[in-house]
Amino acid sequence: MRTARMALAAAGIVVLAIGAVLALTELRPSWYASIALWLIAALVIHDGVIAVGVLGVSILARRASRRIPFAVVLVIQGAAVIAAIVIALVVPEIIGQAFGTANSSVLPLDYVRNLLGFLAALVALAAATSAGIVIMGRFRERASTKAP
């Protein structure tokens, strides 16, 4: 396991170095401030919003795990992580669309409606999965109490 971690860390360092070299050689120096601002905003959004939100959902789900199966807690946590990632990916498109673009074909979709539809489908899928887990657990409990 330690060898795998070291290999992954080394691969990450190599990819980071390649990215830094390409950024310095291929991008205009006038873009550096905008890129730095984008990276700082991404860090703040990830660490200050997404991670805190997922942590809050995780804490609430863990507290509720005394009453609900642990597998349901995992489904809820997974849905929260997926929702956070998709929101982080779609919000820039929503903001870009609000500011407008020079070319109307760049951001042609209704991103707000699509995001809400995706989140509704994610909640429905998580609810159905959680209900299935609870129902299967009850069937197992009944089967185990009927067995001699």
N, CA, C and O atoms as a GROMACS GRO file, in nm:
protein
  592
    1MET      N    1   0.082  -0.118   0.000
    1MET     CA    2   0.000   0.000   0.000
    1MET      C    3   0.087   0.126   0.000
    1MET      O    4   0.056   0.224  -0.067
    2ARG      N    5   0.196   0.121   0.074
    2ARG     CA    6   0.284   0.237   0.081
    2ARG      C    7   0.347   0.265  -0.055
    2ARG      O    8   0.363   0.381  -0.093
    3THR      N    9   0.382   0.161  -0.128
    3THR     CA   10   0.441   0.178  -0.261
    3THR      C   11   0.341   0.243  -0.355
    3THR      O   12   0.377   0.330  -0.434
    4ALA      N   13   0.215   0.202  -0.347
    4ALA     CA   14   0.112   0.260  -0.432
    4ALA      C   15   0.093   0.408  -0.401
    4ALA      O   16   0.079   0.489  -0.493
    5ARG      N   17   0.093   0.443  -0.274
    5ARG     CA   18   0.079   0.584  -0.236
    5ARG      C   19   0.196   0.666  -0.288
    5ARG      O   20   0.178   0.777  -0.338
    6MET      N   21   0.314   0.613  -0.274
    6MET     CA   22   0.432   0.687  -0.322
    6MET      C   23   0.428   0.701  -0.474
    6MET      O   24   0.466   0.806  -0.527
    7ALA      N   25   0.383   0.597  -0.544
    7ALA     CA   26   0.372   0.606  -0.690
    7ALA      C   27   0.269   0.710  -0.730
    7ALA      O   28   0.292   0.788  -0.823
    8LEU      N   29   0.155   0.713  -0.660
    8LEU     CA   30   0.054   0.814  -0.690
    8LEU      C   31   0.104   0.955  -0.659
    8LEU      O   32   0.078   1.048  -0.735
    9ALA      N   33   0.174   0.971  -0.549
    9ALA     CA   34   0.230   1.102  -0.515
    9ALA      C   35   0.332   1.146  -0.620
    9ALA      O   36   0.333   1.262  -0.661
   10ALA      N   37   0.417   1.055  -0.663
   10ALA     CA   38   0.516   1.088  -0.765
   10ALA      C   39   0.448   1.125  -0.897
   10ALA      O   40   0.488   1.220  -0.964
   11ALA      N   41   0.346   1.049  -0.934
   11ALA     CA   42   0.272   1.081  -1.057
   11ALA      C   43   0.206   1.218  -1.046
   11ALA      O   44   0.205   1.294  -1.143
   12GLY      N   45   0.151   1.249  -0.932
   12GLY     CA   46   0.089   1.379  -0.911
   12GLY      C   47   0.190   1.492  -0.922
   12GLY      O   48   0.160   1.597  -0.980
   13ILE      N   49   0.308   1.473  -0.867
   13ILE     CA   50   0.412   1.575  -0.876
   13ILE      C   51   0.457   1.596  -1.020
   13ILE      O   52   0.480   1.709  -1.063
   14VAL      N   53   0.469   1.486  -1.094
   14VAL     CA   54   0.509   1.496  -1.235
   14VAL      C   55   0.403   1.571  -1.315
   14VAL      O   56   0.436   1.659  -1.394
   15VAL      N   57   0.275   1.538  -1.296
   15VAL     CA   58   0.168   1.606  -1.368
   15VAL      C   59   0.162   1.754  -1.329
   15VAL      O   60   0.140   1.840  -1.415
   16LEU      N   61   0.182   1.784  -1.202
   16LEU     CA   62   0.184   1.923  -1.157
   16LEU      C   63   0.299   2.000  -1.221
   16LEU      O   64   0.281   2.114  -1.263
   17ALA      N   65   0.416   1.938  -1.229
   17ALA     CA   66   0.532   2.002  -1.291
   17ALA      C   67   0.508   2.027  -1.440
   17ALA      O   68   0.541   2.134  -1.492
   18ILE      N   69   0.450   1.929  -1.508
   18ILE     CA   70   0.418   1.947  -1.650
   18ILE      C   71   0.319   2.062  -1.668
   18ILE      O   72   0.336   2.145  -1.757
   19GLY      N   73   0.217   2.066  -1.584
   19GLY     CA   74   0.120   2.174  -1.591
   19GLY      C   75   0.183   2.310  -1.567
   19GLY      O   76   0.149   2.407  -1.634
   20ALA      N   77   0.275   2.318  -1.471
   20ALA     CA   78   0.342   2.445  -1.442
   20ALA      C   79   0.428   2.489  -1.560
   20ALA      O   80   0.427   2.606  -1.597
   21VAL      N   81   0.503   2.396  -1.618
   21VAL     CA   82   0.587   2.429  -1.734
   21VAL      C   83   0.500   2.476  -1.850
   21VAL      O   84   0.532   2.576  -1.915
   22LEU      N   85   0.392   2.404  -1.878
   22LEU     CA   86   0.304   2.444  -1.986
   22LEU      C   87   0.239   2.580  -1.959
   22LEU      O   88   0.225   2.661  -2.050
   23ALA      N   89   0.200   2.604  -1.836
   23ALA     CA   90   0.140   2.733  -1.802
   23ALA      C   91   0.239   2.846  -1.824
   23ALA      O   92   0.201   2.952  -1.875
   24LEU      N   93   0.364   2.825  -1.787
   24LEU     CA   94   0.464   2.931  -1.803
   24LEU      C   95   0.506   2.951  -1.948
   24LEU      O   96   0.542   3.063  -1.987
   25THR      N   97   0.502   2.846  -2.028
   25THR     CA   98   0.549   2.858  -2.166
   25THR      C   99   0.437   2.885  -2.266
   25THR      O  100   0.463   2.944  -2.371
   26GLU      N  101   0.316   2.844  -2.238
   26GLU     CA  102   0.208   2.854  -2.336
   26GLU      C  103   0.109   2.967  -2.309
   26GLU      O  104   0.040   3.011  -2.402
   27LEU      N  105   0.100   3.015  -2.188
   27LEU     CA  106   0.002   3.119  -2.155
   27LEU      C  107   0.067   3.257  -2.156
   27LEU      O  108   0.186   3.272  -2.129
   28ARG      N  109  -0.013   3.356  -2.189
   28ARG     CA  110   0.035   3.494  -2.186
   28ARG      C  111   0.056   3.536  -2.042
   28ARG      O  112  -0.025   3.503  -1.956
   29PRO      N  113   0.162   3.608  -2.014
   29PRO     CA  114   0.184   3.657  -1.876
   29PRO      C  115   0.070   3.745  -1.826
   29PRO      O  116   0.048   3.753  -1.705
   30SER      N  117  -0.002   3.810  -1.914
   30SER     CA  118  -0.114   3.894  -1.871
   30SER      C  119  -0.228   3.812  -1.813
   30SER      O  120  -0.314   3.865  -1.743
   31TRP      N  121  -0.230   3.682  -1.840
   31TRP     CA  122  -0.335   3.594  -1.788
   31TRP      C  123  -0.303   3.540  -1.648
   31TRP      O  124  -0.391   3.484  -1.583
   32TYR      N  125  -0.181   3.556  -1.602
   32TYR     CA  126  -0.140   3.496  -1.474
   32TYR      C  127  -0.227   3.543  -1.358
   32TYR      O  128  -0.265   3.462  -1.273
   33ALA      N  129  -0.258   3.672  -1.353
   33ALA     CA  130  -0.339   3.723  -1.242
   33ALA      C  131  -0.479   3.662  -1.244
   33ALA      O  132  -0.532   3.626  -1.139
   34SER      N  133  -0.538   3.650  -1.363
   34SER     CA  134  -0.672   3.590  -1.374
   34SER      C  135  -0.670   3.443  -1.333
   34SER      O  136  -0.762   3.395  -1.267
   35ILE      N  137  -0.565   3.373  -1.373
   35ILE     CA  138  -0.554   3.231  -1.337
   35ILE      C  139  -0.535   3.216  -1.186
   35ILE      O  140  -0.595   3.129  -1.124
   36ALA      N  141  -0.452   3.302  -1.127
   36ALA     CA  142  -0.431   3.297  -0.982
   36ALA      C  143  -0.562   3.326  -0.909
   36ALA      O  144  -0.593   3.260  -0.810
   37LEU      N  145  -0.637   3.426  -0.957
   37LEU     CA  146  -0.767   3.456  -0.896
   37LEU      C  147  -0.861   3.338  -0.907
   37LEU      O  148  -0.931   3.305  -0.811
   38TRP      N  149  -0.864   3.273  -1.023
   38TRP     CA  150  -0.950   3.156  -1.042
   38TRP      C  151  -0.910   3.044  -0.946
   38TRP      O  152  -0.996   2.981  -0.885
   39LEU      N  153  -0.780   3.018  -0.933
   39LEU     CA  154  -0.734   2.912  -0.843
   39LEU      C  155  -0.769   2.943  -0.698
   39LEU      O  156  -0.809   2.853  -0.623
   40ILE      N  157  -0.756   3.069  -0.657
   40ILE     CA  158  -0.791   3.107  -0.520
   40ILE      C  159  -0.941   3.092  -0.498
   40ILE      O  160  -0.984   3.042  -0.394
   41ALA      N  161  -1.021   3.134  -0.597
   41ALA     CA  162  -1.167   3.119  -0.585
   41ALA      C  163  -1.206   2.972  -0.577
   41ALA      O  164  -1.293   2.935  -0.499
   42ALA      N  165  -1.142   2.887  -0.658
   42ALA     CA  166  -1.170   2.744  -0.653
   42ALA      C  167  -1.135   2.686  -0.516
   42ALA      O  168  -1.209   2.603  -0.463
   43LEU      N  169  -1.024   2.729  -0.459
   43LEU     CA  170  -0.984   2.682  -0.327
   43LEU      C  171  -1.084   2.726  -0.220
   43LEU      O  172  -1.122   2.647  -0.134
   44VAL      N  173  -1.127   2.852  -0.227
   44VAL     CA  174  -1.224   2.902  -0.129
   44VAL      C  175  -1.357   2.829  -0.143
   44VAL      O  176  -1.418   2.790  -0.044
   45ILE      N  177  -1.402   2.811  -0.267
   45ILE     CA  178  -1.529   2.741  -0.288
   45ILE      C  179  -1.520   2.597  -0.239
   45ILE      O  180  -1.613   2.548  -0.174
   46HIS      N  181  -1.410   2.530  -0.270
   46HIS     CA  182  -1.397   2.391  -0.227
   46HIS      C  183  -1.386   2.380  -0.076
   46HIS      O  184  -1.464   2.308  -0.012
   47ASP      N  185  -1.290   2.451  -0.018
   47ASP     CA  186  -1.264   2.435   0.125
   47ASP      C  187  -1.364   2.510   0.212
   47ASP      O  188  -1.393   2.467   0.324
   48GLY      N  189  -1.416   2.621   0.164
   48GLY     CA  190  -1.504   2.702   0.246
   48GLY      C  191  -1.652   2.672   0.230
   48GLY      O  192  -1.731   2.701   0.319
   49VAL      N  193  -1.690   2.615   0.117
   49VAL     CA  194  -1.832   2.592   0.092
   49VAL      C  195  -1.862   2.443   0.077
   49VAL      O  196  -1.938   2.386   0.156
   50ILE      N  197  -1.802   2.380  -0.023
   50ILE     CA  198  -1.835   2.241  -0.053
   50ILE      C  199  -1.794   2.148   0.060
   50ILE      O  200  -1.875   2.067   0.106
   51ALA      N  201  -1.670   2.158   0.105
   51ALA     CA  202  -1.624   2.068   0.211
   51ALA      C  203  -1.703   2.088   0.340
   51ALA      O  204  -1.736   1.991   0.408
   52VAL      N  205  -1.734   2.212   0.373
   52VAL     CA  206  -1.811   2.239   0.494
   52VAL      C  207  -1.953   2.185   0.481
   52VAL      O  208  -2.007   2.128   0.575
   53GLY      N  209  -2.013   2.202   0.363
   53GLY     CA  210  -2.148   2.150   0.341
   53GLY      C  211  -2.153   1.998   0.350
   53GLY      O  212  -2.242   1.942   0.413
   54VAL      N  213  -2.057   1.933   0.286
   54VAL     CA  214  -2.053   1.786   0.291
   54VAL      C  215  -2.024   1.739   0.433
   54VAL      O  216  -2.081   1.639   0.478
   55LEU      N  217  -1.938   1.808   0.504
   55LEU     CA  218  -1.910   1.773   0.643
   55LEU      C  219  -2.037   1.786   0.728
   55LEU      O  220  -2.065   1.700   0.811
   56GLY      N  221  -2.112   1.894   0.706
   56GLY     CA  222  -2.237   1.912   0.781
   56GLY      C  223  -2.337   1.802   0.754
   56GLY      O  224  -2.399   1.749   0.846
   57VAL      N  225  -2.353   1.766   0.627
   57VAL     CA  226  -2.443   1.656   0.592
   57VAL      C  227  -2.394   1.526   0.655
   57VAL      O  228  -2.474   1.447   0.705
   58SER      N  229  -2.263   1.505   0.652
   58SER     CA  230  -2.207   1.382   0.710
   58SER      C  231  -2.231   1.376   0.860
   58SER      O  232  -2.266   1.270   0.913
   59ILE      N  233  -2.213   1.487   0.929
   59ILE     CA  234  -2.235   1.488   1.074
   59ILE      C  235  -2.381   1.460   1.106
   59ILE      O  236  -2.412   1.380   1.195
   60LEU      N  237  -2.472   1.527   1.033
   60LEU     CA  238  -2.615   1.502   1.057
   60LEU      C  239  -2.652   1.358   1.026
   60LEU      O  240  -2.730   1.296   1.099
   61ALA      N  241  -2.597   1.305   0.918
   61ALA     CA  242  -2.628   1.166   0.882
   61ALA      C  243  -2.572   1.069   0.984
   61ALA      O  244  -2.637   0.970   1.017
   62ARG      N  245  -2.453   1.095   1.034
   62ARG     CA  246  -2.394   1.005   1.135
   62ARG      C  247  -2.474   1.007   1.264
   62ARG      O  248  -2.492   0.904   1.329
   63ARG      N  249  -2.523   1.126   1.300
   63ARG     CA  250  -2.606   1.133   1.422
   63ARG      C  251  -2.736   1.056   1.403
   63ARG      O  252  -2.787   0.994   1.497
   64ALA      N  253  -2.788   1.061   1.282
   64ALA     CA  254  -2.914   0.990   1.254
   64ALA      C  255  -2.891   0.841   1.235
   64ALA      O  256  -2.986   0.764   1.229
   65SER      N  257  -2.764   0.798   1.225
   65SER     CA  258  -2.736   0.658   1.198
   65SER      C  259  -2.775   0.566   1.312
   65SER      O  260  -2.776   0.444   1.297
   66ARG      N  261  -2.808   0.624   1.427
   66ARG     CA  262  -2.858   0.540   1.536
   66ARG      C  263  -2.998   0.489   1.504
   66ARG      O  264  -3.042   0.386   1.555
   67ARG      N  265  -3.068   0.563   1.417
   67ARG     CA  266  -3.205   0.527   1.383
   67ARG      C  267  -3.218   0.469   1.243
   67ARG      O  268  -3.315   0.398   1.214
   68ILE      N  269  -3.123   0.498   1.158
   68ILE     CA  270  -3.131   0.448   1.020
   68ILE      C  271  -3.008   0.364   0.991
   68ILE      O  272  -2.904   0.383   1.054
   69PRO      N  273  -3.018   0.272   0.897
   69PRO     CA  274  -2.903   0.185   0.865
   69PRO      C  275  -2.783   0.264   0.815
   69PRO      O  276  -2.798   0.369   0.752
   70PHE      N  277  -2.666   0.213   0.844
   70PHE     CA  278  -2.542   0.280   0.804
   70PHE      C  279  -2.532   0.291   0.651
   70PHE      O  280  -2.477   0.388   0.600
   71ALA      N  281  -2.585   0.194   0.579
   71ALA     CA  282  -2.582   0.199   0.432
   71ALA      C  283  -2.661   0.319   0.380
   71ALA      O  284  -2.623   0.378   0.279
   72VAL      N  285  -2.768   0.355   0.447
   72VAL     CA  286  -2.846   0.473   0.408
   72VAL      C  287  -2.764   0.599   0.432
   72VAL      O  288  -2.768   0.692   0.352
   73VAL      N  289  -2.689   0.602   0.542
   73VAL     CA  290  -2.601   0.715   0.569
   73VAL      C  291  -2.500   0.731   0.456
   73VAL      O  292  -2.473   0.842   0.411
   74LEU      N  293  -2.445   0.619   0.410
   74LEU     CA  294  -2.348   0.625   0.300
   74LEU      C  295  -2.413   0.674   0.171
   74LEU      O  296  -2.351   0.750   0.096
   75VAL      N  297  -2.535   0.634   0.144
   75VAL     CA  298  -2.607   0.682   0.024
   75VAL      C  299  -2.627   0.833   0.034
   75VAL      O  300  -2.605   0.905  -0.064
   76ILE      N  301  -2.668   0.881   0.149
   76ILE     CA  302  -2.690   1.024   0.168
   76ILE      C  303  -2.559   1.102   0.150
   76ILE      O  304  -2.556   1.205   0.083
   77GLN      N  305  -2.452   1.051   0.209
   77GLN     CA  306  -2.323   1.118   0.194
   77GLN      C  307  -2.278   1.118   0.048
   77GLN      O  308  -2.228   1.219  -0.002
   78GLY      N  309  -2.295   1.007  -0.020
   78GLY     CA  310  -2.258   1.000  -0.161
   78GLY      C  311  -2.338   1.098  -0.246
   78GLY      O  312  -2.282   1.164  -0.333
   79ALA      N  313  -2.467   1.106  -0.220
   79ALA     CA  314  -2.552   1.201  -0.293
   79ALA      C  315  -2.509   1.344  -0.266
   79ALA      O  316  -2.511   1.428  -0.356
   80ALA      N  317  -2.472   1.374  -0.142
   80ALA     CA  318  -2.426   1.509  -0.109
   80ALA      C  319  -2.297   1.544  -0.183
   80ALA      O  320  -2.283   1.656  -0.233
   81VAL      N  321  -2.206   1.451  -0.190
   81VAL     CA  322  -2.080   1.475  -0.261
   81VAL      C  323  -2.106   1.495  -0.410
   81VAL      O  324  -2.051   1.587  -0.471
   82ILE      N  325  -2.188   1.410  -0.469
   82ILE     CA  326  -2.220   1.423  -0.612
   82ILE      C  327  -2.287   1.557  -0.639
   82ILE      O  328  -2.254   1.625  -0.736
   83ALA      N  329  -2.383   1.595  -0.555
   83ALA     CA  330  -2.452   1.723  -0.572
   83ALA      C  331  -2.353   1.839  -0.564
   83ALA      O  332  -2.359   1.932  -0.645
   84ALA      N  333  -2.262   1.835  -0.468
   84ALA     CA  334  -2.164   1.943  -0.453
   84ALA      C  335  -2.074   1.954  -0.575
   84ALA      O  336  -2.046   2.064  -0.622
   85ILE      N  337  -2.030   1.841  -0.628
   85ILE     CA  338  -1.943   1.843  -0.745
   85ILE      C  339  -2.017   1.899  -0.866
   85ILE      O  340  -1.964   1.984  -0.938
   86VAL      N  341  -2.139   1.853  -0.889
   86VAL     CA  342  -2.215   1.900  -1.005
   86VAL      C  343  -2.247   2.048  -0.991
   86VAL      O  344  -2.239   2.122  -1.090
   87ILE      N  345  -2.283   2.092  -0.873
   87ILE     CA  346  -2.310   2.234  -0.852
   87ILE      C  347  -2.185   2.316  -0.881
   87ILE      O  348  -2.193   2.421  -0.946
   88ALA      N  349  -2.070   2.270  -0.833
   88ALA     CA  350  -1.945   2.343  -0.857
   88ALA      C  351  -1.911   2.348  -1.006
   88ALA      O  352  -1.851   2.445  -1.053
   89LEU      N  353  -1.950   2.245  -1.081
   89LEU     CA  354  -1.922   2.244  -1.224
   89LEU      C  355  -2.020   2.330  -1.304
   89LEU      O  356  -1.983   2.386  -1.407
   90VAL      N  357  -2.144   2.341  -1.259
   90VAL     CA  358  -2.247   2.409  -1.337
   90VAL      C  359  -2.258   2.558  -1.303
   90VAL      O  360  -2.296   2.637  -1.390
   91VAL      N  361  -2.227   2.597  -1.182
   91VAL     CA  362  -2.243   2.737  -1.142
   91VAL      C  363  -2.163   2.832  -1.233
   91VAL      O  364  -2.215   2.938  -1.267
   92PRO      N  365  -2.040   2.800  -1.274
   92PRO     CA  366  -1.971   2.892  -1.367
   92PRO      C  367  -2.047   2.913  -1.499
   92PRO      O  368  -2.045   3.023  -1.554
   93GLU      N  369  -2.112   2.810  -1.550
   93GLU     CA  370  -2.192   2.826  -1.671
   93GLU      C  371  -2.312   2.917  -1.646
   93GLU      O  372  -2.347   2.999  -1.730
   94ILE      N  373  -2.374   2.902  -1.531
   94ILE     CA  374  -2.488   2.987  -1.497
   94ILE      C  375  -2.443   3.132  -1.486
   94ILE      O  376  -2.510   3.223  -1.536
   95ILE      N  377  -2.331   3.154  -1.420
   95ILE     CA  378  -2.279   3.290  -1.406
   95ILE      C  379  -2.240   3.346  -1.542
   95ILE      O  380  -2.270   3.461  -1.574
   96GLY      N  381  -2.172   3.265  -1.623
   96GLY     CA  382  -2.132   3.310  -1.756
   96GLY      C  383  -2.252   3.344  -1.842
   96GLY      O  384  -2.248   3.441  -1.918
   97GLN      N  385  -2.356   3.267  -1.831
   97GLN     CA  386  -2.478   3.293  -1.908
   97GLN      C  387  -2.545   3.422  -1.860
   97GLN      O  388  -2.600   3.497  -1.940
   98ALA      N  389  -2.539   3.448  -1.730
   98ALA     CA  390  -2.600   3.570  -1.676
   98ALA      C  391  -2.526   3.694  -1.725
   98ALA      O  392  -2.589   3.797  -1.752
   99PHE      N  393  -2.393   3.686  -1.738
   99PHE     CA  394  -2.316   3.799  -1.788
   99PHE      C  395  -2.327   3.813  -1.939
   99PHE      O  396  -2.304   3.921  -1.994
  100GLY      N  397  -2.361   3.705  -2.006
  100GLY     CA  398  -2.373   3.708  -2.151
  100GLY      C  399  -2.240   3.677  -2.218
  100GLY      O  400  -2.133   3.696  -2.160
  101THR      N  401  -2.249   3.630  -2.342
  101THR     CA  402  -2.129   3.598  -2.419
  101THR      C  403  -2.136   3.668  -2.553
  101THR      O  404  -2.244   3.708  -2.598
  102ALA      N  405  -2.022   3.683  -2.617
  102ALA     CA  406  -2.017   3.745  -2.749
  102ALA      C  407  -2.080   3.653  -2.854
  102ALA      O  408  -2.131   3.701  -2.955
  103ASN      N  409  -2.077   3.523  -2.829
  103ASN     CA  410  -2.131   3.425  -2.922
  103ASN      C  411  -2.245   3.351  -2.850
  103ASN      O  412  -2.223   3.286  -2.748
  104SER      N  413  -2.365   3.362  -2.904
  104SER     CA  414  -2.480   3.302  -2.836
  104SER      C  415  -2.478   3.149  -2.835
  104SER      O  416  -2.553   3.088  -2.760
  105SER      N  417  -2.393   3.088  -2.915
  105SER     CA  418  -2.386   2.942  -2.917
  105SER      C  419  -2.289   2.886  -2.814
  105SER      O  420  -2.274   2.764  -2.802
  106VAL      N  421  -2.223   2.973  -2.738
  106VAL     CA  422  -2.126   2.925  -2.639
  106VAL      C  423  -2.196   2.862  -2.519
  106VAL      O  424  -2.158   2.753  -2.476
  107LEU      N  425  -2.297   2.927  -2.466
  107LEU     CA  426  -2.373   2.875  -2.351
  107LEU      C  427  -2.521   2.872  -2.388
  107LEU      O  428  -2.598   2.956  -2.342
  108PRO      N  429  -2.563   2.776  -2.472
  108PRO     CA  430  -2.698   2.780  -2.527
  108PRO      C  431  -2.807   2.715  -2.440
  108PRO      O  432  -2.925   2.733  -2.468
  109LEU      N  433  -2.771   2.642  -2.337
  109LEU     CA  434  -2.869   2.563  -2.263
  109LEU      C  435  -2.927   2.638  -2.144
  109LEU      O  436  -2.874   2.741  -2.102
  110ASP      N  437  -3.034   2.586  -2.090
  110ASP     CA  438  -3.094   2.639  -1.968
  110ASP      C  439  -3.029   2.564  -1.850
  110ASP      O  440  -3.080   2.463  -1.804
  111TYR      N  441  -2.916   2.617  -1.804
  111TYR     CA  442  -2.836   2.546  -1.705
  111TYR      C  443  -2.904   2.540  -1.568
  111TYR      O  444  -2.887   2.442  -1.496
  112VAL      N  445  -2.981   2.641  -1.532
  112VAL     CA  446  -3.050   2.639  -1.404
  112VAL      C  447  -3.154   2.526  -1.403
  112VAL      O  448  -3.160   2.447  -1.309
  113ARG      N  449  -3.235   2.519  -1.508
  113ARG     CA  450  -3.337   2.413  -1.516
  113ARG      C  451  -3.272   2.275  -1.518
  113ARG      O  452  -3.318   2.183  -1.451
  114ASN      N  453  -3.165   2.262  -1.595
  114ASN     CA  454  -3.097   2.133  -1.601
  114ASN      C  455  -3.036   2.094  -1.467
  114ASN      O  456  -3.041   1.977  -1.428
  115LEU      N  457  -2.978   2.191  -1.396
  115LEU     CA  458  -2.921   2.163  -1.264
  115LEU      C  459  -3.031   2.121  -1.167
  115LEU      O  460  -3.015   2.023  -1.094
  116LEU      N  461  -3.142   2.193  -1.167
  116LEU     CA  462  -3.252   2.157  -1.076
  116LEU      C  463  -3.309   2.019  -1.112
  116LEU      O  464  -3.343   1.942  -1.022
  117GLY      N  465  -3.318   1.989  -1.240
  117GLY     CA  466  -3.364   1.857  -1.281
  117GLY      C  467  -3.269   1.747  -1.238
  117GLY      O  468  -3.312   1.642  -1.191
  118PHE      N  469  -3.139   1.773  -1.253
  118PHE     CA  470  -3.040   1.674  -1.208
  118PHE      C  471  -3.049   1.653  -1.059
  118PHE      O  472  -3.048   1.539  -1.012
  119LEU      N  473  -3.058   1.762  -0.982
  119LEU     CA  474  -3.064   1.749  -0.836
  119LEU      C  475  -3.192   1.677  -0.793
  119LEU      O  476  -3.190   1.598  -0.699
  120ALA      N  477  -3.302   1.704  -0.861
  120ALA     CA  478  -3.427   1.633  -0.829
  120ALA      C  479  -3.413   1.483  -0.857
  120ALA      O  480  -3.456   1.400  -0.777
  121ALA      N  481  -3.351   1.450  -0.970
  121ALA     CA  482  -3.330   1.309  -1.002
  121ALA      C  483  -3.235   1.244  -0.903
  121ALA      O  484  -3.254   1.128  -0.865
  122LEU      N  485  -3.132   1.316  -0.860
  122LEU     CA  486  -3.038   1.263  -0.762
  122LEU      C  487  -3.107   1.237  -0.629
  122LEU      O  488  -3.085   1.133  -0.567
  123VAL      N  489  -3.190   1.330  -0.585
  123VAL     CA  490  -3.263   1.311  -0.459
  123VAL      C  491  -3.359   1.193  -0.471
  123VAL      O  492  -3.370   1.112  -0.379
  124ALA      N  493  -3.427   1.183  -0.585
  124ALA     CA  494  -3.520   1.070  -0.605
  124ALA      C  495  -3.446   0.937  -0.605
  124ALA      O  496  -3.492   0.839  -0.545
  125LEU      N  497  -3.331   0.933  -0.671
  125LEU     CA  498  -3.252   0.810  -0.674
  125LEU      C  499  -3.198   0.774  -0.536
  125LEU      O  500  -3.201   0.658  -0.496
  126ALA      N  501  -3.150   0.874  -0.462
  126ALA     CA  502  -3.101   0.848  -0.327
  126ALA      C  503  -3.215   0.801  -0.236
  126ALA      O  504  -3.197   0.712  -0.153
  127ALA      N  505  -3.333   0.862  -0.251
  127ALA     CA  506  -3.448   0.822  -0.169
  127ALA      C  507  -3.492   0.680  -0.203
  127ALA      O  508  -3.522   0.600  -0.114
  128ALA      N  509  -3.495   0.648  -0.332
  128ALA     CA  510  -3.535   0.513  -0.372
  128ALA      C  511  -3.433   0.410  -0.324
  128ALA      O  512  -3.471   0.303  -0.276
  129THR      N  513  -3.306   0.441  -0.336
  129THR     CA  514  -3.202   0.350  -0.289
  129THR      C  515  -3.212   0.331  -0.137
  129THR      O  516  -3.202   0.219  -0.087
  130SER      N  517  -3.230   0.441  -0.066
  130SER     CA  518  -3.242   0.433   0.080
  130SER      C  519  -3.365   0.352   0.121
  130SER      O  520  -3.358   0.270   0.212
  131ALA      N  521  -3.476   0.375   0.052
  131ALA     CA  522  -3.598   0.297   0.082
  131ALA      C  523  -3.574   0.149   0.055
  131ALA      O  524  -3.617   0.064   0.133
  132GLY      N  525  -3.506   0.118  -0.054
  132GLY     CA  526  -3.474  -0.022  -0.084
  132GLY      C  527  -3.388  -0.085   0.023
  132GLY      O  528  -3.409  -0.201   0.060
  133ILE      N  529  -3.292  -0.010   0.073
  133ILE     CA  530  -3.204  -0.062   0.179
  133ILE      C  531  -3.286  -0.091   0.305
  133ILE      O  532  -3.270  -0.195   0.369
  134VAL      N  533  -3.374   0.002   0.342
  134VAL     CA  534  -3.456  -0.015   0.462
  134VAL      C  535  -3.551  -0.134   0.446
  134VAL      O  536  -3.565  -0.215   0.537
  135ILE      N  537  -3.615  -0.144   0.330
  135ILE     CA  538  -3.708  -0.255   0.306
  135ILE      C  539  -3.634  -0.389   0.309
  135ILE      O  540  -3.683  -0.485   0.369
  136MET      N  541  -3.520  -0.397   0.246
  136MET     CA  542  -3.443  -0.522   0.248
  136MET      C  543  -3.399  -0.557   0.389
  136MET      O  544  -3.398  -0.674   0.427
  137GLY      N  545  -3.364  -0.456   0.468
  137GLY     CA  546  -3.327  -0.481   0.606
  137GLY      C  547  -3.443  -0.538   0.687
  137GLY      O  548  -3.424  -0.626   0.770
  138ARG      N  549  -3.563  -0.487   0.662
  138ARG     CA  550  -3.681  -0.538   0.733
  138ARG      C  551  -3.712  -0.681   0.691
  138ARG      O  552  -3.750  -0.764   0.775
  139PHE      N  553  -3.697  -0.710   0.561
  139PHE     CA  554  -3.718  -0.848   0.516
  139PHE      C  555  -3.618  -0.941   0.581
  139PHE      O  556  -3.654  -1.052   0.620
  140ARG      N  557  -3.495  -0.899   0.593
  140ARG     CA  558  -3.393  -0.983   0.657
  140ARG      C  559  -3.424  -1.004   0.805
  140ARG      O  560  -3.405  -1.114   0.858
  141GLU      N  561  -3.471  -0.898   0.872
  141GLU     CA  562  -3.507  -0.912   1.013
  141GLU      C  563  -3.622  -1.011   1.031
  141GLU      O  564  -3.619  -1.096   1.121
  142ARG      N  565  -3.722  -1.001   0.945
  142ARG     CA  566  -3.836  -1.093   0.955
  142ARG      C  567  -3.792  -1.236   0.926
  142ARG      O  568  -3.836  -1.329   0.994
  143ALA      N  569  -3.706  -1.252   0.827
  143ALA     CA  570  -3.659  -1.387   0.792
  143ALA      C  571  -3.576  -1.446   0.905
  143ALA      O  572  -3.583  -1.566   0.932
  144SER      N  573  -3.497  -1.363   0.971
  144SER     CA  574  -3.413  -1.416   1.078
  144SER      C  575  -3.494  -1.447   1.203
  144SER      O  576  -3.457  -1.537   1.279
  145THR      N  577  -3.605  -1.376   1.227
  145THR     CA  578  -3.687  -1.406   1.344
  145THR      C  579  -3.775  -1.529   1.320
  145THR      O  580  -3.814  -1.595   1.417
  146LYS      N  581  -3.808  -1.560   1.195
  146LYS     CA  582  -3.891  -1.677   1.165
  146LYS      C  583  -3.808  -1.805   1.160
  146LYS      O  584  -3.862  -1.914   1.180
  147ALA      N  585  -3.679  -1.791   1.134
  147ALA     CA  586  -3.595  -1.912   1.122
  147ALA      C  587  -3.575  -1.973   1.261
  147ALA      O  588  -3.561  -1.901   1.360
  148PRO      N  589  -3.575  -2.109   1.268
  148PRO     CA  590  -3.559  -2.176   1.399
  148PRO      C  591  -3.420  -2.164   1.452
  148PRO      O  592  -3.390  -2.215   1.561
   0.00000   0.00000   0.00000
